[in-house]
Amino acid sequence: MARIRKAVPGVDPKLLVKDAAKLLPDPARRAFLRGGMSLGALAFLAGCDIVDGPSAESALSKISFFNDRVQAWIFGLNRLAPTYPESAITRPFPFNAYYTEDEAPEVEGDTYKLKVGGLVQEKKSWPLSELYALPQEKQITRHVCVEGWSAIGSWTGARLSDFLQRIGADTKAKYVNFICAEGYSTSIDMPTALHPQTQMTFRFADEILPRAYGYPMKIRIPTKLGFKNPKYVTEMYVTNDYPGGYWEDQGYNWFSGL
Amino acid sequence: MTSAVAANRKPKVIHPLWVRITHWLNALAMIVMIGSGWQIYNASPIFGFTFPRSITLGGWLAGGIMWHFAAMWLLVVNGLVYLTLGIISGRFRRKLFPIRTHELARDIGDALRFRLTHDDLSVYNAVQRLLYLGVILAGVVIVLSGLSIWKPIQLQELTALFGGYESARVVHFLAMAAIAGFLAVHVLLALIVPKSLRAMITGR
């Protein structure tokens, strides 16, 4: 498999290395609707205009946005993800990204600052020492990937809801957006941001978060699929404008709640 | 009796309109669900194989997911209409029951020797009854296990019923395999007995 190296991995779609086969790839994105079945069976059963590429894609996107609303309605703010004993932890815990592990960002802890902005009263940047001083708790929960596999991990950190309170975030706002060191981004709904298990994570399996799992900070959201759990988070802002995200903009369902 | 008089005037209706509509909508939903489900399966295969790309739907994982979570509405809404009407009209009771062991043994024997006849399309033999009932149950299981995978936290009691997230995935796959197996036999037999296909289109 061809590997395109870059000093700092970015959002360049050519970096879709590891998952090239399964999370299919750019040139073939237009093949969205192709494949024997869609043209054969669907043209026969549903009428040709429905399989026309752009209109089908737009109809499917509308249904995906509808599914966002349904999932927001199903979501229970006090519905907790099941927790597991230490013995259930998956070892080694899988690394997963659109780049290989040796291409993962290397963030300098000493100079790191979490930038906080948008609809918050206290717009300051937080060095690691101040973040580490926040009250922390541990959770052992199941990480479910959009690909279907799952793994149980142990994450320790501060409740995002506590942090949002502390910085005077407008918790009536719709979204919290996360931006990461390598250019990755994702955004979540405010109710999920306020969920008691949504965590600003600093430790994995009781050790300072290793580079592979998102040093220095990951957002752990057990109520959402893995790609909604950003690593190497450098910036967080509260907004009412739909921010989308790296995978979401390519067609993954935005809410992706579990 | 009025119904008897009506039956004498024109050929008897084997499949009422609601059966035909829900049947073909279900066929469409199932084909989309299976094709897109294979696409999703390929992203993280449970067993040591993947489905050929040419028979999967959606082009890539996100496309497969979009199709899957669009067609689920058709599958579930149509399925609920079918089950509700099947129960309240008494059609399930009339057509699928009783399934008697000795009839089943006899009909399986006949089927294996290609002697099972379809003289009266309005009466299902024991093998048909068992298969139709079985595929309805597989349909219920595939929806419930699918919900368990989709919402393992919000519907965690349901997921627990399937033994947790990972085993719900396996159950979901096996239910697909059962339905796909049924589909293969069902389509083959409909082609061998074309009047049964006609009945599902025109009702007679």
Chai-1 contact restraints between the chains, C-beta under 6 A:
chainA,res_idxA,chainB,res_idxB,connection_type,confidence,min_distance_angstrom,max_distance_angstrom,comment,restraint_id
A,K22,B,A43,contact,1.0,0.0,6.0,A-B,restraint_1
A,L23,B,L61,contact,1.0,0.0,6.0,A-B,restraint_2
A,L24,B,W60,contact,1.0,0.0,6.0,A-B,restraint_3
A,A31,B,G59,contact,1.0,0.0,6.0,A-B,restraint_4
A,F32,B,G59,contact,1.0,0.0,6.0,A-B,restraint_5
A,F32,B,G63,contact,1.0,0.0,6.0,A-B,restraint_6
A,R34,B,G59,contact,1.0,0.0,6.0,A-B,restraint_7
A,G35,B,T56,contact,1.0,0.0,6.0,A-B,restraint_8
A,G35,B,L57,contact,1.0,0.0,6.0,A-B,restraint_9
A,G36,B,S54,contact,1.0,0.0,6.0,A-B,restraint_10
A,G36,B,I55,contact,1.0,0.0,6.0,A-B,restraint_11
A,M37,B,G35,contact,1.0,0.0,6.0,A-B,restraint_12
A,M37,B,L57,contact,1.0,0.0,6.0,A-B,restraint_13
A,S38,B,L57,contact,1.0,0.0,6.0,A-B,restraint_14
A,A41,B,I31,contact,1.0,0.0,6.0,A-B,restraint_15
A,L45,B,L28,contact,1.0,0.0,6.0,A-B,restraint_16
A,L60,B,M66,contact,1.0,0.0,6.0,A-B,restraint_17
A,L60,B,A70,contact,1.0,0.0,6.0,A-B,restraint_18
A,I63,B,A70,contact,1.0,0.0,6.0,A-B,restraint_19
A,S64,B,M66,contact,1.0,0.0,6.0,A-B,restraint_20
A,N67,B,F69,contact,1.0,0.0,6.0,A-B,restraint_21
A,I74,B,Q154,contact,1.0,0.0,6.0,A-B,restraint_22
A,R79,B,Q154,contact,1.0,0.0,6.0,A-B,restraint_23
A,A81,B,I153,contact,1.0,0.0,6.0,A-B,restraint_24
A,P82,B,Q156,contact,1.0,0.0,6.0,A-B,restraint_25
A,E147,B,A43,contact,1.0,0.0,6.0,A-B,restraint_26
A,E147,B,S44,contact,1.0,0.0,6.0,A-B,restraint_27
A,G148,B,A43,contact,1.0,0.0,6.0,A-B,restraint_28
A,G148,B,S44,contact,1.0,0.0,6.0,A-B,restraint_29
A,W149,B,S44,contact,1.0,0.0,6.0,A-B,restraint_30
A,S150,B,Y165,contact,1.0,0.0,6.0,A-B,restraint_31
A,T223,B,I153,contact,1.0,0.0,6.0,A-B,restraint_32
A,G251,B,A62,contact,1.0,0.0,6.0,A-B,restraint_33
A,Y252,B,A62,contact,1.0,0.0,6.0,A-B,restraint_34
A,L258,B,P152,contact,1.0,0.0,6.0,A-B,restraint_35
A,L258,B,I153,contact,1.0,0.0,6.0,A-B,restraint_36
